[in-house]
């Protein structure tokens, strides 16, 4: 698989008031997550399977 540029999109789990938002790029072999407002903070990368497990857990345990 050839790596391309990340296709960033705002997470559907981010708040609507734009104070706690993340962006996700899931078009690559590794899922990349970053702060929407402060890209200088770097990124977290994970496998697609781990990201799917995390988002399922978050959805199932929403406050």
Secondary structure, DSSP 4 states (H G I P E B T S, - for coil): -------EEE-TTS-TTSSS-EEEE-SSSEEEEEESS-GGG-EEEEEHHHHHHHHHHHHHT--
